Amino acid sequence: MLEKVVQAAEVLQGVITVSRYLDEAQKRVVEDILVVCVREANTKVDDELFGKGRSLPDSECNKEPTVREKLAPSWRRHLGKLKHAAAFECIQQRLSEKFPENFSIEPRLRKDDLTREVLLTDRWQGSLQPDIVIHFARNITRIQCIYDLKFPCGYDVGANPWTADVVAQITAYGRLGGECLPALVTPQRAIIRRSVNP
């Protein structure tokens, strides 16, 4: 009898764990971590490449990187890849300590045409790959919030991040659903949201 009670309790605990989601206070903790990691990654990469406290001049952003291992054809995209990688490493480490089952980095998701359910997929066509997704514990398709990391290039860090491409990207993420508007995370502006038409 006692064994059955213990088994029932374990099953119930499993259900509770699986359905667990982040409350508003926990989401704020997540967002604080995202901002810290994005800022640290931005500074770390710039310091390593250009010297402490320095960054690439605006005039160089669209030029070819002058490094041995080029990750992209322009400095803008090369730095973006380096800074994303550094931020992801930081986010993985810090969020794993607090909410190990409630976040995913760069999951590929799509909405099923018939059921309209969000699915985890390896199919590129018709899918999206947000940078960070906060979701119900061990259930990535129960999305709470989506975040996209943006690293402005050059000195023009105060530039408006809401370009037409970014608005289209965030609008597409919004179609995946969630409890909050998809957000940008930038080193200068922290978490920024804007209502866009789905």
PyMOL commands that place a pseudoatom at each C-alpha (Angstrom):
pseudoatom trace, name=CA, resn=MET, resi=1, chain=A, elem=C, hetatm=0, pos=[0.000, 0.000, 0.000]
pseudoatom trace, name=CA, resn=LEU, resi=2, chain=A, elem=C, hetatm=0, pos=[2.737, 2.436, 1.016]
pseudoatom trace, name=CA, resn=GLU, resi=3, chain=A, elem=C, hetatm=0, pos=[4.603, 1.600, -2.189]
pseudoatom trace, name=CA, resn=LYS, resi=4, chain=A, elem=C, hetatm=0, pos=[1.528, 2.540, -4.288]
pseudoatom trace, name=CA, resn=VAL, resi=5, chain=A, elem=C, hetatm=0, pos=[1.160, 5.829, -2.422]
pseudoatom trace, name=CA, resn=VAL, resi=6, chain=A, elem=C, hetatm=0, pos=[4.818, 6.619, -3.095]
pseudoatom trace, name=CA, resn=GLN, resi=7, chain=A, elem=C, hetatm=0, pos=[4.397, 5.732, -6.781]
pseudoatom trace, name=CA, resn=ALA, resi=8, chain=A, elem=C, hetatm=0, pos=[1.288, 7.914, -7.037]
pseudoatom trace, name=CA, resn=ALA, resi=9, chain=A, elem=C, hetatm=0, pos=[3.146, 10.775, -5.365]
pseudoatom trace, name=CA, resn=GLU, resi=10, chain=A, elem=C, hetatm=0, pos=[6.041, 10.375, -7.817]
pseudoatom trace, name=CA, resn=VAL, resi=11, chain=A, elem=C, hetatm=0, pos=[3.643, 10.429, -10.781]
pseudoatom trace, name=CA, resn=LEU, resi=12, chain=A, elem=C, hetatm=0, pos=[1.904, 13.520, -9.399]
pseudoatom trace, name=CA, resn=GLN, resi=13, chain=A, elem=C, hetatm=0, pos=[5.278, 15.195, -8.820]
pseudoatom trace, name=CA, resn=GLY, resi=14, chain=A, elem=C, hetatm=0, pos=[6.177, 14.389, -12.429]
pseudoatom trace, name=CA, resn=VAL, resi=15, chain=A, elem=C, hetatm=0, pos=[2.972, 16.027, -13.684]
pseudoatom trace, name=CA, resn=ILE, resi=16, chain=A, elem=C, hetatm=0, pos=[3.625, 19.089, -11.535]
pseudoatom trace, name=CA, resn=THR, resi=17, chain=A, elem=C, hetatm=0, pos=[7.195, 19.360, -12.824]
pseudoatom trace, name=CA, resn=VAL, resi=18, chain=A, elem=C, hetatm=0, pos=[6.195, 18.939, -16.474]
pseudoatom trace, name=CA, resn=SER, resi=19, chain=A, elem=C, hetatm=0, pos=[3.484, 21.593, -16.302]
pseudoatom trace, name=CA, resn=ARG, resi=20, chain=A, elem=C, hetatm=0, pos=[5.631, 24.049, -14.327]
pseudoatom trace, name=CA, resn=TYR, resi=21, chain=A, elem=C, hetatm=0, pos=[6.022, 27.457, -15.906]
pseudoatom trace, name=CA, resn=LEU, resi=22, chain=A, elem=C, hetatm=0, pos=[7.890, 30.615, -14.976]
pseudoatom trace, name=CA, resn=ASP, resi=23, chain=A, elem=C, hetatm=0, pos=[5.952, 33.246, -13.053]
pseudoatom trace, name=CA, resn=GLU, resi=24, chain=A, elem=C, hetatm=0, pos=[6.451, 36.993, -13.583]
pseudoatom trace, name=CA, resn=ALA, resi=25, chain=A, elem=C, hetatm=0, pos=[9.238, 37.262, -10.990]
pseudoatom trace, name=CA, resn=GLN, resi=26, chain=A, elem=C, hetatm=0, pos=[11.094, 34.330, -12.553]
pseudoatom trace, name=CA, resn=LYS, resi=27, chain=A, elem=C, hetatm=0, pos=[10.705, 35.814, -16.041]
pseudoatom trace, name=CA, resn=ARG, resi=28, chain=A, elem=C, hetatm=0, pos=[12.284, 39.025, -14.756]
pseudoatom trace, name=CA, resn=VAL, resi=29, chain=A, elem=C, hetatm=0, pos=[15.230, 36.958, -13.456]
pseudoatom trace, name=CA, resn=VAL, resi=30, chain=A, elem=C, hetatm=0, pos=[15.566, 35.362, -16.904]
pseudoatom trace, name=CA, resn=GLU, resi=31, chain=A, elem=C, hetatm=0, pos=[15.485, 38.759, -18.601]
pseudoatom trace, name=CA, resn=ASP, resi=32, chain=A, elem=C, hetatm=0, pos=[18.091, 40.158, -16.197]
pseudoatom trace, name=CA, resn=ILE, resi=33, chain=A, elem=C, hetatm=0, pos=[20.372, 37.223, -17.062]
pseudoatom trace, name=CA, resn=LEU, resi=34, chain=A, elem=C, hetatm=0, pos=[19.815, 37.742, -20.805]
pseudoatom trace, name=CA, resn=VAL, resi=35, chain=A, elem=C, hetatm=0, pos=[20.732, 41.423, -20.544]
pseudoatom trace, name=CA, resn=VAL, resi=36, chain=A, elem=C, hetatm=0, pos=[23.861, 40.759, -18.453]
pseudoatom trace, name=CA, resn=CYS, resi=37, chain=A, elem=C, hetatm=0, pos=[25.027, 38.022, -20.838]
pseudoatom trace, name=CA, resn=VAL, resi=38, chain=A, elem=C, hetatm=0, pos=[24.427, 40.135, -23.950]
pseudoatom trace, name=CA, resn=ARG, resi=39, chain=A, elem=C, hetatm=0, pos=[26.313, 43.073, -22.448]
pseudoatom trace, name=CA, resn=GLU, resi=40, chain=A, elem=C, hetatm=0, pos=[29.192, 40.870, -21.289]
pseudoatom trace, name=CA, resn=ALA, resi=41, chain=A, elem=C, hetatm=0, pos=[29.436, 39.170, -24.698]
pseudoatom trace, name=CA, resn=ASN, resi=42, chain=A, elem=C, hetatm=0, pos=[29.437, 42.517, -26.515]
pseudoatom trace, name=CA, resn=THR, resi=43, chain=A, elem=C, hetatm=0, pos=[32.226, 43.910, -24.339]
pseudoatom trace, name=CA, resn=LYS, resi=44, chain=A, elem=C, hetatm=0, pos=[34.273, 40.705, -24.297]
pseudoatom trace, name=CA, resn=VAL, resi=45, chain=A, elem=C, hetatm=0, pos=[34.376, 40.299, -28.089]
pseudoatom trace, name=CA, resn=ASP, resi=46, chain=A, elem=C, hetatm=0, pos=[35.093, 43.993, -28.737]
pseudoatom trace, name=CA, resn=ASP, resi=47, chain=A, elem=C, hetatm=0, pos=[37.838, 44.062, -26.085]
pseudoatom trace, name=CA, resn=GLU, resi=48, chain=A, elem=C, hetatm=0, pos=[39.495, 40.928, -27.468]
pseudoatom trace, name=CA, resn=LEU, resi=49, chain=A, elem=C, hetatm=0, pos=[39.467, 42.149, -31.074]
pseudoatom trace, name=CA, resn=PHE, resi=50, chain=A, elem=C, hetatm=0, pos=[39.948, 45.905, -30.804]
pseudoatom trace, name=CA, resn=GLY, resi=51, chain=A, elem=C, hetatm=0, pos=[41.402, 46.599, -27.349]
pseudoatom trace, name=CA, resn=LYS, resi=52, chain=A, elem=C, hetatm=0, pos=[39.832, 47.411, -24.003]
pseudoatom trace, name=CA, resn=GLY, resi=53, chain=A, elem=C, hetatm=0, pos=[36.962, 49.886, -24.262]
pseudoatom trace, name=CA, resn=ARG, resi=54, chain=A, elem=C, hetatm=0, pos=[37.154, 50.067, -28.054]
pseudoatom trace, name=CA, resn=SER, resi=55, chain=A, elem=C, hetatm=0, pos=[34.814, 48.921, -30.834]
pseudoatom trace, name=CA, resn=LEU, resi=56, chain=A, elem=C, hetatm=0, pos=[34.791, 48.827, -34.608]
pseudoatom trace, name=CA, resn=PRO, resi=57, chain=A, elem=C, hetatm=0, pos=[34.203, 52.193, -36.374]
pseudoatom trace, name=CA, resn=ASP, resi=58, chain=A, elem=C, hetatm=0, pos=[30.883, 52.442, -38.263]
pseudoatom trace, name=CA, resn=SER, resi=59, chain=A, elem=C, hetatm=0, pos=[32.762, 52.843, -41.537]
pseudoatom trace, name=CA, resn=GLU, resi=60, chain=A, elem=C, hetatm=0, pos=[34.170, 49.286, -41.222]
pseudoatom trace, name=CA, resn=CYS, resi=61, chain=A, elem=C, hetatm=0, pos=[30.938, 47.411, -40.440]
pseudoatom trace, name=CA, resn=ASN, resi=62, chain=A, elem=C, hetatm=0, pos=[30.146, 46.371, -44.019]
pseudoatom trace, name=CA, resn=LYS, resi=63, chain=A, elem=C, hetatm=0, pos=[33.752, 45.641, -44.991]
pseudoatom trace, name=CA, resn=GLU, resi=64, chain=A, elem=C, hetatm=0, pos=[35.363, 42.213, -45.095]
pseudoatom trace, name=CA, resn=PRO, resi=65, chain=A, elem=C, hetatm=0, pos=[36.825, 41.144, -41.716]
pseudoatom trace, name=CA, resn=THR, resi=66, chain=A, elem=C, hetatm=0, pos=[40.617, 41.237, -41.505]
pseudoatom trace, name=CA, resn=VAL, resi=67, chain=A, elem=C, hetatm=0, pos=[40.944, 38.058, -39.465]
pseudoatom trace, name=CA, resn=ARG, resi=68, chain=A, elem=C, hetatm=0, pos=[42.232, 34.596, -40.327]
pseudoatom trace, name=CA, resn=GLU, resi=69, chain=A, elem=C, hetatm=0, pos=[38.982, 32.736, -39.581]
pseudoatom trace, name=CA, resn=LYS, resi=70, chain=A, elem=C, hetatm=0, pos=[36.137, 34.694, -41.163]
pseudoatom trace, name=CA, resn=LEU, resi=71, chain=A, elem=C, hetatm=0, pos=[32.687, 33.647, -39.986]
pseudoatom trace, name=CA, resn=ALA, resi=72, chain=A, elem=C, hetatm=0, pos=[30.882, 35.941, -42.442]
pseudoatom trace, name=CA, resn=PRO, resi=73, chain=A, elem=C, hetatm=0, pos=[31.653, 38.242, -45.394]
pseudoatom trace, name=CA, resn=SER, resi=74, chain=A, elem=C, hetatm=0, pos=[31.260, 41.476, -43.373]
pseudoatom trace, name=CA, resn=TRP, resi=75, chain=A, elem=C, hetatm=0, pos=[32.462, 42.685, -39.973]
pseudoatom trace, name=CA, resn=ARG, resi=76, chain=A, elem=C, hetatm=0, pos=[28.836, 43.293, -38.952]
pseudoatom trace, name=CA, resn=ARG, resi=77, chain=A, elem=C, hetatm=0, pos=[27.871, 39.637, -39.437]
pseudoatom trace, name=CA, resn=HIS, resi=78, chain=A, elem=C, hetatm=0, pos=[31.228, 38.259, -38.243]
pseudoatom trace, name=CA, resn=LEU, resi=79, chain=A, elem=C, hetatm=0, pos=[30.937, 40.160, -34.949]
pseudoatom trace, name=CA, resn=GLY, resi=80, chain=A, elem=C, hetatm=0, pos=[27.284, 39.179, -34.644]
pseudoatom trace, name=CA, resn=LYS, resi=81, chain=A, elem=C, hetatm=0, pos=[28.205, 35.486, -34.826]
pseudoatom trace, name=CA, resn=LEU, resi=82, chain=A, elem=C, hetatm=0, pos=[31.024, 35.850, -32.278]
pseudoatom trace, name=CA, resn=LYS, resi=83, chain=A, elem=C, hetatm=0, pos=[28.856, 37.837, -29.864]
pseudoatom trace, name=CA, resn=HIS, resi=84, chain=A, elem=C, hetatm=0, pos=[25.923, 35.445, -30.201]
pseudoatom trace, name=CA, resn=ALA, resi=85, chain=A, elem=C, hetatm=0, pos=[28.208, 32.495, -29.418]
pseudoatom trace, name=CA, resn=ALA, resi=86, chain=A, elem=C, hetatm=0, pos=[29.631, 34.249, -26.337]
pseudoatom trace, name=CA, resn=ALA, resi=87, chain=A, elem=C, hetatm=0, pos=[26.151, 35.267, -25.153]
pseudoatom trace, name=CA, resn=PHE, resi=88, chain=A, elem=C, hetatm=0, pos=[24.746, 31.756, -25.681]
pseudoatom trace, name=CA, resn=GLU, resi=89, chain=A, elem=C, hetatm=0, pos=[27.540, 30.254, -23.589]
pseudoatom trace, name=CA, resn=CYS, resi=90, chain=A, elem=C, hetatm=0, pos=[26.825, 32.690, -20.756]
pseudoatom trace, name=CA, resn=ILE, resi=91, chain=A, elem=C, hetatm=0, pos=[23.041, 32.184, -21.000]
pseudoatom trace, name=CA, resn=GLN, resi=92, chain=A, elem=C, hetatm=0, pos=[23.391, 28.392, -21.050]
pseudoatom trace, name=CA, resn=GLN, resi=93, chain=A, elem=C, hetatm=0, pos=[25.508, 28.431, -17.924]
pseudoatom trace, name=CA, resn=ARG, resi=94, chain=A, elem=C, hetatm=0, pos=[23.443, 30.906, -15.913]
pseudoatom trace, name=CA, resn=LEU, resi=95, chain=A, elem=C, hetatm=0, pos=[19.948, 29.798, -16.866]
pseudoatom trace, name=CA, resn=SER, resi=96, chain=A, elem=C, hetatm=0, pos=[20.904, 26.132, -16.343]
pseudoatom trace, name=CA, resn=GLU, resi=97, chain=A, elem=C, hetatm=0, pos=[21.624, 26.962, -12.712]
pseudoatom trace, name=CA, resn=LYS, resi=98, chain=A, elem=C, hetatm=0, pos=[18.182, 28.483, -12.136]
pseudoatom trace, name=CA, resn=PHE, resi=99, chain=A, elem=C, hetatm=0, pos=[15.687, 27.158, -14.696]
pseudoatom trace, name=CA, resn=PRO, resi=100, chain=A, elem=C, hetatm=0, pos=[17.317, 24.190, -16.454]
pseudoatom trace, name=CA, resn=GLU, resi=101, chain=A, elem=C, hetatm=0, pos=[14.075, 22.823, -17.932]
pseudoatom trace, name=CA, resn=ASN, resi=102, chain=A, elem=C, hetatm=0, pos=[12.440, 26.087, -18.967]
pseudoatom trace, name=CA, resn=PHE, resi=103, chain=A, elem=C, hetatm=0, pos=[14.611, 27.478, -21.750]
pseudoatom trace, name=CA, resn=SER, resi=104, chain=A, elem=C, hetatm=0, pos=[16.000, 26.505, -25.142]
pseudoatom trace, name=CA, resn=ILE, resi=105, chain=A, elem=C, hetatm=0, pos=[18.700, 28.154, -27.232]
pseudoatom trace, name=CA, resn=GLU, resi=106, chain=A, elem=C, hetatm=0, pos=[18.083, 28.339, -30.990]
pseudoatom trace, name=CA, resn=PRO, resi=107, chain=A, elem=C, hetatm=0, pos=[15.318, 25.734, -31.238]
pseudoatom trace, name=CA, resn=ARG, resi=108, chain=A, elem=C, hetatm=0, pos=[13.847, 25.264, -34.699]
pseudoatom trace, name=CA, resn=LEU, resi=109, chain=A, elem=C, hetatm=0, pos=[10.050, 25.588, -34.541]
pseudoatom trace, name=CA, resn=ARG, resi=110, chain=A, elem=C, hetatm=0, pos=[7.173, 25.592, -36.969]
pseudoatom trace, name=CA, resn=LYS, resi=111, chain=A, elem=C, hetatm=0, pos=[3.415, 25.812, -36.807]
pseudoatom trace, name=CA, resn=ASP, resi=112, chain=A, elem=C, hetatm=0, pos=[1.600, 22.817, -38.269]
pseudoatom trace, name=CA, resn=ASP, resi=113, chain=A, elem=C, hetatm=0, pos=[-0.558, 23.868, -41.216]
pseudoatom trace, name=CA, resn=LEU, resi=114, chain=A, elem=C, hetatm=0, pos=[-3.517, 21.708, -40.191]
pseudoatom trace, name=CA, resn=THR, resi=115, chain=A, elem=C, hetatm=0, pos=[-3.515, 21.634, -36.387]
pseudoatom trace, name=CA, resn=ARG, resi=116, chain=A, elem=C, hetatm=0, pos=[-1.919, 25.099, -35.888]
pseudoatom trace, name=CA, resn=GLU, resi=117, chain=A, elem=C, hetatm=0, pos=[0.136, 23.483, -33.093]
pseudoatom trace, name=CA, resn=VAL, resi=118, chain=A, elem=C, hetatm=0, pos=[3.759, 24.570, -32.590]
pseudoatom trace, name=CA, resn=LEU, resi=119, chain=A, elem=C, hetatm=0, pos=[6.193, 21.730, -33.333]
pseudoatom trace, name=CA, resn=LEU, resi=120, chain=A, elem=C, hetatm=0, pos=[9.907, 21.225, -32.759]
pseudoatom trace, name=CA, resn=THR, resi=121, chain=A, elem=C, hetatm=0, pos=[11.400, 20.368, -36.155]
pseudoatom trace, name=CA, resn=ASP, resi=122, chain=A, elem=C, hetatm=0, pos=[14.617, 19.840, -38.076]
pseudoatom trace, name=CA, resn=ARG, resi=123, chain=A, elem=C, hetatm=0, pos=[12.932, 21.051, -41.273]
pseudoatom trace, name=CA, resn=TRP, resi=124, chain=A, elem=C, hetatm=0, pos=[14.266, 24.411, -42.454]
pseudoatom trace, name=CA, resn=GLN, resi=125, chain=A, elem=C, hetatm=0, pos=[11.481, 25.258, -44.874]
pseudoatom trace, name=CA, resn=GLY, resi=126, chain=A, elem=C, hetatm=0, pos=[8.621, 27.019, -43.132]
pseudoatom trace, name=CA, resn=SER, resi=127, chain=A, elem=C, hetatm=0, pos=[10.330, 27.015, -39.738]
pseudoatom trace, name=CA, resn=LEU, resi=128, chain=A, elem=C, hetatm=0, pos=[11.811, 29.678, -37.463]
pseudoatom trace, name=CA, resn=GLN, resi=129, chain=A, elem=C, hetatm=0, pos=[14.825, 29.621, -35.157]
pseudoatom trace, name=CA, resn=PRO, resi=130, chain=A, elem=C, hetatm=0, pos=[14.538, 32.185, -32.355]
pseudoatom trace, name=CA, resn=ASP, resi=131, chain=A, elem=C, hetatm=0, pos=[17.642, 32.813, -30.258]
pseudoatom trace, name=CA, resn=ILE, resi=132, chain=A, elem=C, hetatm=0, pos=[16.056, 32.102, -26.858]
pseudoatom trace, name=CA, resn=VAL, resi=133, chain=A, elem=C, hetatm=0, pos=[12.697, 30.531, -25.992]
pseudoatom trace, name=CA, resn=ILE, resi=134, chain=A, elem=C, hetatm=0, pos=[11.326, 30.393, -22.454]
pseudoatom trace, name=CA, resn=HIS, resi=135, chain=A, elem=C, hetatm=0, pos=[8.760, 27.623, -22.126]
pseudoatom trace, name=CA, resn=PHE, resi=136, chain=A, elem=C, hetatm=0, pos=[6.939, 25.246, -19.791]
pseudoatom trace, name=CA, resn=ALA, resi=137, chain=A, elem=C, hetatm=0, pos=[9.293, 22.763, -18.096]
pseudoatom trace, name=CA, resn=ARG, resi=138, chain=A, elem=C, hetatm=0, pos=[10.493, 20.151, -20.598]
pseudoatom trace, name=CA, resn=ASN, resi=139, chain=A, elem=C, hetatm=0, pos=[7.861, 21.284, -23.097]
pseudoatom trace, name=CA, resn=ILE, resi=140, chain=A, elem=C, hetatm=0, pos=[9.345, 23.606, -25.681]
pseudoatom trace, name=CA, resn=THR, resi=141, chain=A, elem=C, hetatm=0, pos=[6.116, 23.850, -27.668]
pseudoatom trace, name=CA, resn=ARG, resi=142, chain=A, elem=C, hetatm=0, pos=[4.361, 25.534, -24.712]
pseudoatom trace, name=CA, resn=ILE, resi=143, chain=A, elem=C, hetatm=0, pos=[6.050, 28.876, -25.351]
pseudoatom trace, name=CA, resn=GLN, resi=144, chain=A, elem=C, hetatm=0, pos=[6.054, 31.608, -22.728]
pseudoatom trace, name=CA, resn=CYS, resi=145, chain=A, elem=C, hetatm=0, pos=[8.407, 34.198, -24.281]
pseudoatom trace, name=CA, resn=ILE, resi=146, chain=A, elem=C, hetatm=0, pos=[10.724, 34.526, -27.277]
pseudoatom trace, name=CA, resn=TYR, resi=147, chain=A, elem=C, hetatm=0, pos=[13.871, 36.675, -27.308]
pseudoatom trace, name=CA, resn=ASP, resi=148, chain=A, elem=C, hetatm=0, pos=[16.158, 37.680, -30.166]
pseudoatom trace, name=CA, resn=LEU, resi=149, chain=A, elem=C, hetatm=0, pos=[19.653, 38.981, -29.434]
pseudoatom trace, name=CA, resn=LYS, resi=150, chain=A, elem=C, hetatm=0, pos=[20.814, 41.984, -31.464]
pseudoatom trace, name=CA, resn=PHE, resi=151, chain=A, elem=C, hetatm=0, pos=[24.350, 43.399, -31.448]
pseudoatom trace, name=CA, resn=PRO, resi=152, chain=A, elem=C, hetatm=0, pos=[24.651, 46.786, -33.211]
pseudoatom trace, name=CA, resn=CYS, resi=153, chain=A, elem=C, hetatm=0, pos=[27.901, 47.236, -35.112]
pseudoatom trace, name=CA, resn=GLY, resi=154, chain=A, elem=C, hetatm=0, pos=[30.201, 50.221, -34.762]
pseudoatom trace, name=CA, resn=TYR, resi=155, chain=A, elem=C, hetatm=0, pos=[29.774, 53.385, -32.737]
pseudoatom trace, name=CA, resn=ASP, resi=156, chain=A, elem=C, hetatm=0, pos=[26.173, 53.979, -33.790]
pseudoatom trace, name=CA, resn=VAL, resi=157, chain=A, elem=C, hetatm=0, pos=[24.841, 51.981, -30.862]
pseudoatom trace, name=CA, resn=GLY, resi=158, chain=A, elem=C, hetatm=0, pos=[21.886, 54.309, -30.341]
pseudoatom trace, name=CA, resn=ALA, resi=159, chain=A, elem=C, hetatm=0, pos=[20.441, 53.484, -33.764]
pseudoatom trace, name=CA, resn=ASN, resi=160, chain=A, elem=C, hetatm=0, pos=[16.864, 52.278, -33.940]
pseudoatom trace, name=CA, resn=PRO, resi=161, chain=A, elem=C, hetatm=0, pos=[16.993, 48.455, -33.940]
pseudoatom trace, name=CA, resn=TRP, resi=162, chain=A, elem=C, hetatm=0, pos=[13.507, 48.171, -35.464]
pseudoatom trace, name=CA, resn=THR, resi=163, chain=A, elem=C, hetatm=0, pos=[14.510, 47.871, -39.105]
pseudoatom trace, name=CA, resn=ALA, resi=164, chain=A, elem=C, hetatm=0, pos=[12.023, 46.421, -41.594]
pseudoatom trace, name=CA, resn=ASP, resi=165, chain=A, elem=C, hetatm=0, pos=[13.842, 43.055, -41.437]
pseudoatom trace, name=CA, resn=VAL, resi=166, chain=A, elem=C, hetatm=0, pos=[13.709, 42.966, -37.636]
pseudoatom trace, name=CA, resn=VAL, resi=167, chain=A, elem=C, hetatm=0, pos=[10.005, 43.883, -37.577]
pseudoatom trace, name=CA, resn=ALA, resi=168, chain=A, elem=C, hetatm=0, pos=[9.308, 41.052, -40.068]
pseudoatom trace, name=CA, resn=GLN, resi=169, chain=A, elem=C, hetatm=0, pos=[11.351, 38.623, -37.952]
pseudoatom trace, name=CA, resn=ILE, resi=170, chain=A, elem=C, hetatm=0, pos=[9.620, 39.561, -34.682]
pseudoatom trace, name=CA, resn=THR, resi=171, chain=A, elem=C, hetatm=0, pos=[6.210, 39.465, -36.375]
pseudoatom trace, name=CA, resn=ALA, resi=172, chain=A, elem=C, hetatm=0, pos=[6.949, 35.899, -37.530]
pseudoatom trace, name=CA, resn=TYR, resi=173, chain=A, elem=C, hetatm=0, pos=[8.012, 34.918, -33.990]
pseudoatom trace, name=CA, resn=GLY, resi=174, chain=A, elem=C, hetatm=0, pos=[4.761, 36.391, -32.678]
pseudoatom trace, name=CA, resn=ARG, resi=175, chain=A, elem=C, hetatm=0, pos=[2.828, 33.906, -34.817]
pseudoatom trace, name=CA, resn=LEU, resi=176, chain=A, elem=C, hetatm=0, pos=[4.347, 31.067, -32.770]
pseudoatom trace, name=CA, resn=GLY, resi=177, chain=A, elem=C, hetatm=0, pos=[2.368, 32.343, -29.782]
pseudoatom trace, name=CA, resn=GLY, resi=178, chain=A, elem=C, hetatm=0, pos=[3.419, 32.798, -26.174]
pseudoatom trace, name=CA, resn=GLU, resi=179, chain=A, elem=C, hetatm=0, pos=[2.394, 34.823, -23.151]
pseudoatom trace, name=CA, resn=CYS, resi=180, chain=A, elem=C, hetatm=0, pos=[4.376, 37.941, -24.000]
pseudoatom trace, name=CA, resn=LEU, resi=181, chain=A, elem=C, hetatm=0, pos=[5.365, 39.900, -27.082]
pseudoatom trace, name=CA, resn=PRO, resi=182, chain=A, elem=C, hetatm=0, pos=[8.618, 38.647, -28.621]
pseudoatom trace, name=CA, resn=ALA, resi=183, chain=A, elem=C, hetatm=0, pos=[11.467, 40.895, -27.452]
pseudoatom trace, name=CA, resn=LEU, resi=184, chain=A, elem=C, hetatm=0, pos=[14.818, 42.144, -28.652]
pseudoatom trace, name=CA, resn=VAL, resi=185, chain=A, elem=C, hetatm=0, pos=[17.767, 42.049, -26.267]
pseudoatom trace, name=CA, resn=THR, resi=186, chain=A, elem=C, hetatm=0, pos=[20.535, 44.563, -27.028]
pseudoatom trace, name=CA, resn=PRO, resi=187, chain=A, elem=C, hetatm=0, pos=[23.610, 45.614, -25.035]
pseudoatom trace, name=CA, resn=GLN, resi=188, chain=A, elem=C, hetatm=0, pos=[22.502, 49.254, -25.064]
pseudoatom trace, name=CA, resn=ARG, resi=189, chain=A, elem=C, hetatm=0, pos=[18.714, 49.082, -24.718]
pseudoatom trace, name=CA, resn=ALA, resi=190, chain=A, elem=C, hetatm=0, pos=[18.304, 45.861, -22.687]
pseudoatom trace, name=CA, resn=ILE, resi=191, chain=A, elem=C, hetatm=0, pos=[14.872, 44.260, -23.287]
pseudoatom trace, name=CA, resn=ILE, resi=192, chain=A, elem=C, hetatm=0, pos=[12.689, 46.061, -25.810]
pseudoatom trace, name=CA, resn=ARG, resi=193, chain=A, elem=C, hetatm=0, pos=[9.264, 45.072, -27.052]
pseudoatom trace, name=CA, resn=ARG, resi=194, chain=A, elem=C, hetatm=0, pos=[7.007, 46.601, -29.605]
pseudoatom trace, name=CA, resn=SER, resi=195, chain=A, elem=C, hetatm=0, pos=[3.585, 45.565, -30.765]
pseudoatom trace, name=CA, resn=VAL, resi=196, chain=A, elem=C, hetatm=0, pos=[3.705, 44.378, -34.352]
pseudoatom trace, name=CA, resn=ASN, resi=197, chain=A, elem=C, hetatm=0, pos=[0.855, 43.107, -36.516]
pseudoatom trace, name=CA, resn=PRO, resi=198, chain=A, elem=C, hetatm=0, pos=[0.904, 39.287, -36.714]
for i in range(1, 198): cmd.bond("trace and resi %d" % i, "trace and resi %d" % (i + 1))
show_as sticks, trace
zoom trace
